[in-house]
């Protein structure tokens, strides 16, 4: 049977679904990017580039990663494309990576101890680094300039922006492929394949739900290791269908209430003893009032939460709820009014509004005057 045809002979095609898009024309965006630095490192957005650098004093580390997470669907592939340039990365110590990864898992390319390399990170402290001199023989590999040996027909200048692609079959043990664009033809050229199938007893990564990330670490050197990118993308090689994921809901009511936080939900950063990489997607909301005046409803993202207590929505849910906290600030993501005695149900499934680990969403309901009986509920799917 032809692997590119169905069991009845139809031609099979894949429609990629873009899940993470990072661009820097307007600098860094705190709602899209998460950054971290130690020592003399820095992360900046300038000239339509994201620049992640260690500074010229070690030890220093820096990272920029997407807030969004691409969630693996069993039986589909993952891919990421990005531009990257590397400066100050050829010293004897330190590392600089860019790719589909986070602090614990993932796949990347860059420099390690002065050599252009690729990275497969199974878990924290458990990673495989493959230098260019050990790339897959026989492929039309690229060669880092001034490096000797290997199977590389010509150089590429890593200090300039090049276009790269990483493709992952996953399924736990699928192939991992690394590409670079041939500047003469515009085609991607495969320069290394990690042949994982049939060679290992554990998956290539512990959790295939990943971010886009750049990280630099000059260790004990004083090299200013710099990685720059103009844009990054992560895609699912297939349609993204969320109705295959579990659905949960949370609700609360407050009687004779003058308004305020009716309910706040939070996506937990740990779940069943593991780092949580799950996100939730809102499906619907219900809002009701019974009083003498109309009621303003606001949905606030990541407000300052004070007091109250958190409880799990369900033992199998990554969401907890707090109905007694007071809140301030936050980013309004939706606001509207309901009548003095009205119930409104809003279909949010086409909104595609997502919350990620440690994100909160507060529902604030405020009567125009006096008090009202106020209630609300949210339903959501969890991409675990």
FENHULIN-V195925 format. One record per backbone hydrogen bond with DSSP energy under -1.0 kcal/mol. NH is the residue of the N-H (numbers start at 1). CO is the residue of the C=O. Records with the same first field share a line. If there is no record, write none. Layout:
BEGIN
NH->CO / CO
END
This chain:
BEGIN
5->2
6->10
9->6
12->4
17->236
19->234
20->234
22->232
27->24
32->29
33->29
34->65
36->63
38->61
41->38
42->53
44->51
46->49
49->46
50->229
51->44
52->227
53->42
54->225
62->216
63->36
64->214
65->34
66->212
67->32
70->210
76->73
78->168
79->235
80->166
81->233
82->164
83->231
84->162
85->228
86->158
87->226
95->217
96->111
97->215
98->109
99->213
100->107
101->99
102->105
106->121
107->100
108->119
109->98
110->117
111->96
112->115
113->94
115->112
117->110
118->130
119->108
120->128
121->106
122->126
123->126
126->123
128->120
130->118
132->116
134->131
135->132
139->136
141->139
143->154
147->144
153->141
156->143
160->157
162->84
164->82
165->179
166->80
167->177
168->78
169->175
174->170
176->194
177->167
178->192
179->165
180->189
181->163
182->187
186->182
189->180
191->178
192->178
194->176
196->194
199->196
204->172
206->122
210->70
213->99
214->64
215->97
216->62
217->95
218->60
221->218
225->223
226->87
227->52
228->85
229->50
232->22
233->81
234->20
235->79
236->17
237->77
238->236
245->242
248->380
250->378
252->376
254->374
257->372
260->365
262->363
263->363
264->322
265->361
266->320
267->359
268->318
271->274
274->271
276->269
280->355
281->381
282->353
283->379
284->379
285->346
286->377
287->344
288->375
289->342
290->373
291->340
295->338
296->366
297->336
298->364
299->334
300->362
301->331
302->360
304->328
306->326
311->321
313->319
317->314
320->266
321->311
322->264
326->306
328->304
331->301
333->299
334->299
336->297
338->295
342->289
344->287
346->285
348->283
349->283
351->348
355->280
358->267
359->356
361->265
362->300
363->263
364->298
365->260
366->296
368->294
372->257
373->290
374->254
375->288
376->252
377->286
378->250
379->284
380->248
381->281
382->246
383->279
384->382
END
